[in-house]
């Protein structure tokens, strides 16, 4: 019986883990650069939008359902997005984003319940941005991270999927459908 030297096992394990990590790489917003219709933040998030959404915990159970009435306005590359949430249980919440769009597609944003600054990028029909949100739950406020992806489907409809995590552990995800109202 021939034994395999331990350094070979170590190398084989390292190569296998490396291959797994490469196979699990995340998409980049640049992957959508050629997708249409092109997302123009100043155009899409200008005026009134409705969004319908839900939050699912990590097991997939729907925990919250909600509607968001959004009002957006822009002056040059600076925008304001006023979001008014109404949850299925009747509770309400408001978040006002102050956005800054760069000519190269980079986007930054601030809101009162966001820690520091949100940052992301627009490419093609997609927006990906990340931020830390102060989330109140049962009298305690948690700081949770969002990896937020939006995809413009046509001139009126956009889909949004955001993964929420804490310390690198997935807590759940938010799914939204935006519908831009006719002017």
C-alpha positions as CSV (number, residue, x, y, z in Angstrom):
1,X,0.0,0.0,0.0
2,X,1.4,3.4,-1.0
3,X,0.8,6.4,1.2
4,X,0.4,9.8,-0.3
5,X,2.9,12.3,1.1
6,X,1.3,15.0,3.3
7,X,2.6,17.9,1.3
8,X,0.8,16.6,-1.8
9,X,-2.4,16.4,0.2
10,X,-1.9,20.0,1.4
11,X,-1.3,21.2,-2.2
12,X,-4.3,19.3,-3.5
13,X,-6.5,20.8,-0.7
14,X,-5.2,24.3,-1.5
15,X,-5.9,23.9,-5.2
16,X,-9.4,22.6,-4.6
17,X,-10.2,25.4,-2.2
18,X,-8.8,28.0,-4.7
19,X,-10.9,26.5,-7.5
20,X,-14.0,26.6,-5.3
21,X,-13.4,30.2,-4.4
22,X,-13.0,31.2,-8.0
23,X,-16.1,29.3,-9.0
24,X,-18.1,31.2,-6.3
25,X,-16.9,34.7,-7.3
26,X,-19.6,37.3,-7.2
27,X,-20.9,39.2,-10.3
28,X,-19.6,42.7,-10.9
29,X,-21.8,45.5,-12.0
30,X,-19.5,45.9,-15.0
31,X,-20.7,42.5,-16.2
32,X,-24.0,44.3,-17.2
33,X,-22.3,47.2,-19.1
34,X,-23.8,46.2,-22.4
35,X,-27.3,45.4,-21.1
36,X,-30.3,47.5,-22.1
37,X,-32.2,49.6,-21.4
38,X,-29.4,51.8,-19.9
39,X,-30.2,53.0,-16.3
40,X,-30.1,56.8,-16.1
41,X,-30.4,57.5,-12.4
42,X,-31.5,61.1,-13.0
43,X,-34.2,60.1,-15.3
44,X,-35.6,56.9,-13.6
45,X,-35.5,58.3,-10.1
46,X,-37.1,61.6,-11.0
47,X,-40.8,62.0,-10.2
48,X,-43.0,59.5,-8.4
49,X,-42.4,55.8,-8.1
50,X,-44.2,53.0,-6.2
51,X,-42.2,50.0,-4.9
52,X,-43.7,46.8,-3.5
53,X,-41.5,44.6,-1.4
54,X,-40.9,41.9,1.2
55,X,-38.2,40.9,3.6
56,X,-37.4,37.2,3.9
57,X,-35.3,35.8,6.7
58,X,-32.4,33.4,6.0
59,X,-34.8,30.4,6.0
60,X,-36.8,32.1,3.2
61,X,-39.8,32.9,5.4
62,X,-41.5,36.2,4.5
63,X,-41.2,38.3,7.7
64,X,-42.3,41.8,6.4
65,X,-44.3,43.1,3.4
66,X,-44.4,46.7,2.4
67,X,-45.2,49.5,-0.1
68,X,-42.8,52.4,-0.7
69,X,-44.0,55.7,-2.1
70,X,-40.9,57.4,-3.5
71,X,-40.4,61.0,-4.8
72,X,-37.2,61.7,-6.6
73,X,-35.7,65.0,-7.8
74,X,-32.3,66.0,-9.3
75,X,-30.3,69.1,-9.8
76,X,-27.4,68.2,-12.0
77,X,-25.7,65.2,-10.5
78,X,-27.2,65.7,-7.0
79,X,-30.4,63.9,-6.2
80,X,-32.9,63.5,-3.4
81,X,-35.0,60.4,-3.0
82,X,-37.7,60.6,-0.4
83,X,-38.9,57.1,0.5
84,X,-42.1,56.6,2.6
85,X,-42.6,53.0,3.7
86,X,-45.9,51.5,4.8
87,X,-45.7,48.0,6.2
88,X,-48.5,45.4,6.2
89,X,-48.9,45.8,10.0
90,X,-49.7,49.5,9.4
91,X,-46.4,50.9,10.7
92,X,-44.6,53.5,8.7
93,X,-41.0,54.7,8.2
94,X,-39.3,57.4,6.1
95,X,-35.8,57.5,4.6
96,X,-34.5,60.5,2.6
97,X,-31.5,59.7,0.5
98,X,-29.1,62.4,-0.7
99,X,-27.4,61.1,-3.8
100,X,-24.3,62.2,-5.7
101,X,-23.7,60.7,-9.2
102,X,-20.3,60.9,-10.8
103,X,-19.9,61.0,-14.6
104,X,-18.2,57.6,-14.6
105,X,-21.2,55.9,-13.0
106,X,-20.1,55.9,-9.4
107,X,-22.8,56.7,-6.9
108,X,-22.7,57.8,-3.3
109,X,-25.5,58.4,-0.9
110,X,-26.3,59.4,2.6
111,X,-29.4,59.0,4.8
112,X,-30.1,59.6,8.5
113,X,-30.2,55.8,9.3
114,X,-27.2,54.9,7.1
115,X,-23.8,54.7,8.8
116,X,-21.3,56.7,6.9
117,X,-21.8,56.7,3.1
118,X,-23.4,54.3,0.7
119,X,-21.3,53.7,-2.4
120,X,-21.8,51.9,-5.7
121,X,-21.8,52.0,-9.4
122,X,-24.2,52.1,-12.4
123,X,-23.3,50.1,-15.5
124,X,-25.7,49.2,-18.3
125,X,-29.1,48.4,-16.8
126,X,-27.7,47.7,-13.3
127,X,-26.9,49.5,-10.1
128,X,-25.0,47.8,-7.3
129,X,-24.3,49.6,-4.1
130,X,-23.4,48.7,-0.5
131,X,-24.2,50.4,2.8
132,X,-24.6,49.9,6.5
133,X,-28.1,50.6,7.9
134,X,-29.1,51.2,11.5
135,X,-32.0,48.8,11.8
136,X,-34.3,48.9,14.9
137,X,-35.6,45.5,16.0
138,X,-37.5,45.1,19.3
139,X,-36.0,48.1,21.0
140,X,-32.4,47.4,19.9
141,X,-30.7,49.1,17.0
142,X,-28.4,46.8,14.9
143,X,-26.0,47.9,12.2
144,X,-26.4,45.6,9.2
145,X,-24.8,45.6,5.8
146,X,-26.7,45.6,2.6
147,X,-25.4,44.4,-0.8
148,X,-28.1,46.0,-3.0
149,X,-28.6,45.2,-6.7
150,X,-31.2,46.9,-9.0
151,X,-32.0,46.0,-12.6
152,X,-34.0,48.2,-15.0
153,X,-36.3,46.0,-17.1
154,X,-38.0,48.8,-19.1
155,X,-38.7,52.5,-18.8
156,X,-41.1,52.0,-15.9
157,X,-40.1,48.7,-14.1
158,X,-37.0,48.0,-12.0
159,X,-36.3,44.9,-9.8
160,X,-34.3,45.1,-6.7
161,X,-32.7,42.4,-4.6
162,X,-30.6,43.2,-1.5
163,X,-28.9,40.8,0.7
164,X,-28.7,41.8,4.4
165,X,-25.8,40.5,6.6
166,X,-24.1,41.1,9.9
167,X,-20.5,40.1,10.6
168,X,-20.5,38.4,7.2
169,X,-23.5,36.1,8.1
170,X,-26.5,36.3,5.8
171,X,-29.6,37.4,7.7
172,X,-32.0,37.5,4.8
173,X,-32.9,39.4,1.7
174,X,-35.2,42.2,0.5
175,X,-37.0,42.0,-2.8
176,X,-38.6,45.0,-4.4
177,X,-40.4,45.8,-7.6
178,X,-40.3,49.5,-8.6
179,X,-42.9,51.0,-10.9
180,X,-42.4,54.5,-12.2
181,X,-45.6,56.5,-12.5
182,X,-46.5,58.1,-15.8
183,X,-45.8,61.9,-15.7
